[in-house]
Amino acid sequence: MRLKNKVTFITGGGAGIGKCTAELFAKEGSAVAVLDRNVDKAKSVADSIMSMGGKAIAIEADVTSESQIIQAVKTTVENFGPIDILVNHAGVIPDGDASILDVEEETIDQGLAINVKGMMLVGKQVSRSMRDAGKGGTIVNTASDLSQVALAGLVTYVTSLA
Ligand SMILES: NC(=O)c1ccc[n+]([C@@H]2O[C@H](COP(=O)([O-])OP(=O)(O)OC[C@H]3O[C@@H](n4cnc5c(N)ncnc54)[C@H](O)[C@@H]3O)[C@@H](O)[C@H]2O)c1
């Protein structure tokens, strides 16, 4: 068990790659805080981990809200102790993404708020928590090879990854 006694905070842990990461980290011995704006999905992942003997909690939060992130970090530390690992994963292809010719302001705002601002706010609050605990930690920010490719119909998504 490569992550025995570690504490991991995963955003977007309710689905996709975040869900698989939460399950794998728990299997490797880490306690896992599964954060998602969709709390039903987060609960389902946390329940599945606990049913296999792992440690997990589900946390409902939106990464675009700093106050919600502060509370989520506090809840994690209260339940499991200091955070060792951040998997900064929550991200979206925003609704209605389009080419630069057609993209709506609302779509740009949504994509950048989650993929850029959200990642920074979570990084800020978990880094502070790690600093305050005085033992350092590991931060994994999910990226994509699409940051290197100009996909004409997904201008907000590829811009947010650059
Ligand atoms: N799927 C891929 O092939 C792939 C490849 C490379 C990179 N990525 C990156 O991974 C990230 C997520 O991809 P995925 O495929 O796992 O997505 P997904 O849609 O399967 O899961 C994303 C999860 O994040 C949650 N989420 C979305 N916005 C949130 C918010 N504001 N606050 C809290 N939770 C939020 C969703 O509810 C969902 O559970 C994206 O940033 C994407 O760029 C994905």
Ligand as a Chemical Component Dictionary entry (heavy atoms), coordinates in Angstrom:
data_LIG
# 
_chem_comp.id                   LIG 
_chem_comp.type                 NON-POLYMER 
_chem_comp.pdbx_formal_charge   0 
_chem_comp.three_letter_code    LIG 
# 
loop_
_chem_comp_atom.comp_id 
_chem_comp_atom.atom_id 
_chem_comp_atom.alt_atom_id 
_chem_comp_atom.type_symbol 
_chem_comp_atom.charge 
_chem_comp_atom.model_Cartn_x 
_chem_comp_atom.model_Cartn_y 
_chem_comp_atom.model_Cartn_z 
_chem_comp_atom.pdbx_ordinal 
LIG N1  N1  N 0  -11.620 12.670 -19.819 1  
LIG C1  C1  C 0  -10.500 12.869 -20.494 2  
LIG O1  O1  O 0  -10.199 12.181 -21.493 3  
LIG C2  C2  C 0  -9.534  13.921 -20.051 4  
LIG C3  C3  C 0  -8.265  13.967 -20.639 5  
LIG C4  C4  C 0  -7.367  14.931 -20.215 6  
LIG C5  C5  C 0  -7.720  15.831 -19.216 7  
LIG N2  N2  N 1  -8.957  15.778 -18.668 8  
LIG C6  C6  C 0  -9.290  16.772 -17.659 9  
LIG O2  O2  O 0  -9.871  16.176 -16.528 10 
LIG C7  C7  C 0  -10.825 17.074 -15.952 11 
LIG C8  C8  C 0  -12.126 16.358 -15.688 12 
LIG O3  O3  O 0  -12.356 15.451 -16.687 13 
LIG P1  P1  P 0  -13.229 14.141 -16.465 14 
LIG O4  O4  O 0  -13.224 13.440 -17.783 15 
LIG O5  O5  O -1 -12.793 13.387 -15.255 16 
LIG O6  O6  O 0  -14.663 14.834 -16.257 17 
LIG P2  P2  P 0  -16.058 14.300 -15.705 18 
LIG O7  O7  O 0  -17.069 15.194 -16.300 19 
LIG O8  O8  O 0  -16.202 12.824 -15.896 20 
LIG O9  O9  O 0  -15.937 14.574 -14.134 21 
LIG C9  C9  C 0  -15.750 15.872 -13.645 22 
LIG C10 C10 C 0  -16.327 15.947 -12.250 23 
LIG O10 O10 O 0  -16.050 17.269 -11.769 24 
LIG C11 C11 C 0  -17.219 17.770 -11.156 25 
LIG N3  N3  N 0  -17.229 19.222 -11.264 26 
LIG C12 C12 C 0  -17.401 19.970 -12.387 27 
LIG N4  N4  N 0  -17.382 21.264 -12.092 28 
LIG C13 C13 C 0  -17.196 21.352 -10.750 29 
LIG C14 C14 C 0  -17.120 22.437 -9.847  30 
LIG N5  N5  N 0  -17.257 23.705 -10.260 31 
LIG N6  N6  N 0  -16.914 22.193 -8.529  32 
LIG C15 C15 C 0  -16.809 20.914 -8.095  33 
LIG N7  N7  N 0  -16.897 19.828 -8.898  34 
LIG C16 C16 C 0  -17.090 20.054 -10.215 35 
LIG C17 C17 C 0  -18.382 17.148 -11.920 36 
LIG O11 O11 O 0  -19.583 17.167 -11.151 37 
LIG C18 C18 C 0  -17.847 15.749 -12.198 38 
LIG O12 O12 O 0  -18.190 14.841 -11.168 39 
LIG C19 C19 C 0  -10.972 18.231 -16.930 40 
LIG O13 O13 O 0  -10.282 19.332 -16.400 41 
LIG C20 C20 C 0  -10.298 17.750 -18.180 42 
LIG O14 O14 O 0  -9.648  18.812 -18.824 43 
LIG C21 C21 C 0  -9.862  14.841 -19.047 44 
# 
loop_
_chem_comp_bond.comp_id 
_chem_comp_bond.atom_id_1 
_chem_comp_bond.atom_id_2 
_chem_comp_bond.value_order 
_chem_comp_bond.pdbx_ordinal 
LIG N1  C1  SING 1  
LIG C1  O1  DOUB 2  
LIG C1  C2  SING 3  
LIG C2  C3  SING 4  
LIG C2  C21 DOUB 5  
LIG C3  C4  DOUB 6  
LIG C4  C5  SING 7  
LIG C5  N2  DOUB 8  
LIG N2  C6  SING 9  
LIG N2  C21 SING 10 
LIG C6  O2  SING 11 
LIG C6  C20 SING 12 
LIG O2  C7  SING 13 
LIG C7  C8  SING 14 
LIG C7  C19 SING 15 
LIG C8  O3  SING 16 
LIG O3  P1  SING 17 
LIG P1  O4  DOUB 18 
LIG P1  O5  SING 19 
LIG P1  O6  SING 20 
LIG O6  P2  SING 21 
LIG P2  O7  DOUB 22 
LIG P2  O8  SING 23 
LIG P2  O9  SING 24 
LIG O9  C9  SING 25 
LIG C9  C10 SING 26 
LIG C10 O10 SING 27 
LIG C10 C18 SING 28 
LIG O10 C11 SING 29 
LIG C11 N3  SING 30 
LIG C11 C17 SING 31 
LIG N3  C12 SING 32 
LIG N3  C16 SING 33 
LIG C12 N4  DOUB 34 
LIG N4  C13 SING 35 
LIG C13 C14 SING 36 
LIG C13 C16 DOUB 37 
LIG C14 N5  SING 38 
LIG C14 N6  DOUB 39 
LIG N6  C15 SING 40 
LIG C15 N7  DOUB 41 
LIG N7  C16 SING 42 
LIG C17 O11 SING 43 
LIG C17 C18 SING 44 
LIG C18 O12 SING 45 
LIG C19 O13 SING 46 
LIG C19 C20 SING 47 
LIG C20 O14 SING 48 
# 
